[in-house]
Amino acid sequence: MEKLLHIGLIREEKIPHDNRAAFTPKQCQWIMHHYPQVIIHAQPSPHRCFKDEEYAKAGVSLKEDLSDCHLLLGIKEVPPEFLIPHKTYLFFSHTKKKQPHNQHMLQAILRQNIRLIDYECLVHPDGQRILGFGFFAGVVGAHNGLMAYGHKTGDYKLKPVHQCHDFQELISHYFGVKLPPLKIVATGSGRVAAGVLEIMGLLGIKYIPPEEFLINQYNYPVYTQLKAGELYLRKGEKTYSRADFHAHPEMYDCRFLPYVTVSDILMNGIYWDHNIPPLFSVNDLKKDNFNIQVIADITDDTNGSVPCNLGDSTIEDPVYGVDKQTNTRTAPYLKGTVDMMCVSNLPNELPRDASQYFGDQLMKYVFEELLKDHSEMLLNATITQNGQLTAKFSYLQDYVDGDVIT
């Protein structure tokens, strides 16, 4: 008889509580039907976007104690006091960049002999990430940016995404929406950008090539998309190589500045780290020709690629203003300001759709790896095992050895 595998869906305990799930009830039902050796349990949760009854109806057992499960699946970081020793966990740990706020958690994981597999580190053979919520971050971020522009100008109104049951309801609110002439510049080419482009298509916003976008005016809404190779060129050589850019970002110049004079909305979905030049400077913000009225900073790096990102906003209060002369925070929708949408947990506004999308990718590309005795994919995404950092993540040793970083 085949050995049973017990999988537990943990309750999200990090505050604020996340409402997404690794698997939807229907996905759990499908897995248990097609893999009879797998039994899925779920901790009851008042915060999860799927009700406990939906899981129970799908055949998932609801139980508080998951200590008999072999695999424990969550979404966000697990507070140390909720960790179960000697288990295998899968979640987004946000530790691989030595994030200070998760140092205690990683230390606790090592002390408790937990195997940590980080979703962020699960990759295809070509190095592309398998799992992420970027598409729905892009969808919600684009909508919120347009909603903010409507508020600022008074030209139209859009319903907040989090007041919609799901993506289909959101789409239904677009019927009959007529946007005024406006120009949107979107950055990036990954999952986030795909979500932004989905909204552009649903609202009938026309794509314009970058070179035409810069010089022409239109009497209908338009957008252009700037990928990394159009945004960054190597100093002197005026060329772009993805591998070289990620290895030596300081050797590249950013080419975004002309777009601040002709765009109404910036939807920022570009990858950024501290060595990559920002899209524009604080001094550029002060100039009379800085035309951008709203910035949806979907990648949301405080003082990052967008220097007037002064910190996170919230789902309930997604927009704040920034005084262009002083680069200080103000109330939204005022004259002389740029309005910032910097929500860090955008997919939580469409949690049912985001969970289904995530679970689909997990089922297609990762689930069968979880059933194997040995998986290179899982090994490469394992940060801790047997009370130690794995070789790939040994660079974190000073992080876990040191005092708490502040």
N, C-alpha and C positions, 0 to 999 in steps of 0.2 A: 504493500500500500504506500502511495506517495505521501511524503511527509507534508503535514499541514503548515502553511505559512500564515501567521496572524499579523495583519497590518492594522495599525491604529492611527486614526485621524485625530490629532491632538486639538484641544481647545486653545485658541489664541489668547495668551495671557499678558502679552506686552501691552502697556497702556500708551496711547489709546488702542482699544481692541480692534484688531483687523477683522473684517467681515468676510474675507475670501476663504476658499477651501482648496486643498490640493486635488480632491476629486469631488464631483457632484454626486448626488444620490444615484442618478441614472448611470453614471460611469462606474460607480461601485457595483451596481446590479449587473452591468455588462461584464465586468471583470470576474465576479464570482460565478457567473453563468459559464463563461468560457474557460476559466481556470478553477475547477472545482476544489483544488488543493489550497486555494486562497480564501481566507475568511477576513472580512474587514469589519472593524469596530470603530465607533466614533464616541469621543467624549461629548456629553451634552453641552450645548453652548447657547446662551441667549443672544450672542452677537453674530453668529455665523449667518450668512445671507440665505442659506438653506435651513429650514426649520428641522428640529430633531425628528419631527413626525415624518418629514419627507425621507430622511435616511431610514427610519424604521420601516416605512412602507416599502422601501427598496431592498429590504432584507438585511440592512446593516444593524448590528447589535449596538445598542447604546449602553456604555458602561463608563463609570468614572475612573476605575482602576485599569490602566492599560499596561500594567507591569508584566503581563504574560505575552505581550506582543513582541514580535521579532523586529519589526520596522515601525518607526513612529514618524509620521509625515505632518509637517506644519507649513506655515508660510513665513512668518516673521521670526525674529530671534526669540528664544525661550529664556525667560528670567531664570537665573540659577536655582532658585528655590523650587521650581517646578520640574527640573530635570530628573529623570529616572536613571540611576546608575546602570552601567554595563549594557546599554541599549545602542541600537543604530538609529540615528536621527537624520532626516533630510529636511532642511529648511534654508532660507536665505540668512546666513549668519552675519554678513557684513563685517568680516574680520580680516579678509585677505589683504586689505590696505591698512591694517593696523588701526582700525577705527577705535578711538579712545573709549567710546561709550560701551563697547562690547568686550573690552579686555577682561573684565571680571567673569563674564559668561564663558569665554574660551578657557580661562584658568579653571573654572568649575568643571567644564567638560573634560579636561585632562585629568583632574583629580578623581572624577567619577568613572574613568575608564570608558568613556562614551566614544563610539565611532561617529564622527560628524561628516556627512556628505553634503556639500554645499551645492544647491541648485545652480548657483551662478557659475560654478566651475565645471558643470556638465557640458561637454562640447562634442560636436561632430568631428570626424577625422580631419576635416580641413580647418578646425579651430573655431568654427562658428558656434556661438552659444545655442544650446537646444531650448532652454526654458527662459521665460521672462514674460513680463506683463506690458512690455513697451508698446504693443499695438494699441491697447486700450488706454494707456497713458496718452498716446497721440490723439486718439479719438476725443477723449474728454478734454485734453488740453486745448485742442483746436476749437472745440465748441465753446469752452470757457473764454478763450481769447476773443472770439466773435461776440459772445454775450457781453463781455466787458466793453467792446467797442460800441455796441448798440446802446449800452448804458451811458457811455461818455457822450455820444453824439445825439442821443434821443431819437435816432432814425428807425429803430426796430427793437423788438424784445424777443429774447429766447428763454425758454424754461431751463432752470438749473438741472443738470444731468441727474444729480442725486435724488431729485423728486420723481424720476422716471423709474418704473419697475425694472425695465431692461432696455437693451439697445433698440429693440423693435419699437418700443413706445417712443424712445427719443426720435427715431426716424419719422414716426408718424407726426411729430410736431414740426417737421420741416416742410410738410405739405403746405404750399401756398406762401411760404416765406420768400419775400423778395428783398434781397440785399441791395443797398445803394452801390454806386461805383466806389470801389476801394481797391487798394493794392496790398497784397499779402506776400511777404517773403518767408519761406520755410527753409530751415537748414537741416541737413542730415539726410541719410539714405537707409537707415535701419528700420527696426520695427516701429519706433516712435514716428518716424517720417511716414511710414506706410499708414499709420492711424490718422495722421494729419491729412494725407491725401484722400483717405476714405471720406472724410468730412467735406473736403473740397468737391469731390465727385457728387456726394449726396445733395449738396446745395447748389450744384451747377456752376461752380466757380471755375473759370476757364484758365488753363495753363498757358503761360507765356514764356518763351525762352528768355534766359537772363539778360542777354544783350538787348532784346527788344523791350523788356520790362523797364530797363534803365532809361530809355529815351522816349518812350511813347506814353500817351495818356489814353484812357479807355472810359467809355460811358457805361460800363458794366463791371462787376467784380472780377478781379483776376488774381492769380498767384504765380510765383515762380519758385523753383526749388534749387537750392545751392548745396551740392554734395561737397565732400571734403576736398576733392580735386579741383573744385571751382572756388573754394574758399581759401585754400592755403597753397602757396607756391614757395618752393625752396629759394632762399635768398640768392640773388645773383643768377641762378640757372633758370628760374621761372618754370620749374618742372614739379611734378608731384608723383611720389611713390608711396603707396600705403604703408609698406613695411618700413621705409626710411622715415616717414612722417612720425610713426609711432615710436621709432627708436630715437629720433632726433627732432622732436617738435620745436625745439628752440631755434632750429635752423630755418624755420619757415616764417613767412610773412602772411598776415591775414588780409584778404582782399574784400572784406565786407563793406568797408566804409561808404562807398558810393550809394549803397542801398538805403542808408539811413535818411538820405535826402528825398527819396521818391516813394518810400513805403509808408503805409498807415499802420500795419500790424506786422510784428515779427513773431513767428512761431518757431521757437528754438528747440531743435531735436538733435543737435550735434554732440558727439562725444567730446569731453573736455577733461584735461587734468592741468595741474598748476604750471606745467612747462609750456602749455599751448597758449599762444597769444589770444587775448579776448577779441570779440567781434568789433568792439569800439572802446574808446577810453572815456573816463569821467569828463575830461575836457571836451571831447566830441559832443557829449550830452548837452553842454552849455551853449553850443553854437546855435545861431538862429536857424540854420538850415537842417537841424535835426528834426525830421518830420514825423518819426514814428510816435504814434499815440498810445499804443497798447503793445506790451510784450508778454506773450505766453511762454515763459521759460520752463518748458516741459522737462528738460533734463535737470533743471533746478539745482545748480551749484551756486551757493551763496558767494558773492564776489568772484564769480567764475567767468565763464565766457560772456556773460552779461554783467558788467560791473555795477549796474543799478539794481541787481538782485540783492536786497538787504536782509534776506531771511525768508523763511517759509510763511505762506498764508495757509488758510484752512479751507476745508470743503464748504463749511458753512459761511465763511467770510473770505472768498478766494482772491480778492483784489485789494491792493493798496496802491497809493500814489507815491511817486518819488519826485521831489522838487528838482528840476533839471539844473538849477544853478548851484544848489548846495548838496545835491545827492543825499538828501535826508527824506525820511518817510513822512508821508502826509495822508490825509483822507483820500479816498479814490475819487476820480472823475472831476478833478479841479483843473482850471486853466493853468497853463505853465508847468504841467506835470506830465510824466509818462506813467501810465497805469501798468502795474506788474501783477501777473498771475503766476504764483510760485508755489502751487500746492504739491507737496512731496508724495502724496498717496493718491494720485488721480484715479488709478484703476478701482479704488474702493467706491467710486461713484457708480460704477457698473459692475458690481461684484459677481453677479450671477454669470454674466457673459464672460468676464475676465477669468473666473474659475473654470468655466467650461473650456475655454481656449487653452488655459494652462494644463488642465487635466488631459485634454486631447493630445498635447505634445508629450506629456509624461507617459501616456499610454502607448503612443506610437514609437517613441524612441528610447525610453528608459525602462519601462515596466519589465520587459523580458530580461533586461540586464539584472534586475533585482532578483530574478528567480535563479540566476546562475550561481554556481559555487565560486567562480572567479570571473570578474569583469574588469577589463582594462579601463573602460569608460568610468566605472564607479571608483576604481582605484585612483585614477587621475583627479577625481573630484573629492577625494577623501582628505580632509585637513588633519583629523586626529584619529588615531587607532592605537589600542593597547596602551593607553595612557601617555602616548607620545605624539608629537607632530610627525606627519609622514615626511619622507625625504623632499618631496616637491614643495612642501610648505615649511621647511626647516628655517627659512629666512624669518619666520615669525617668532623664533626662539627668544630674542631679546624682548619682544612684545609680551610674551607670556611669563618671562622671568622677572621683568621689571616691576617697579611700583606702578600704581595706576597712573596712566598718562592723563594729563589735564590740558 
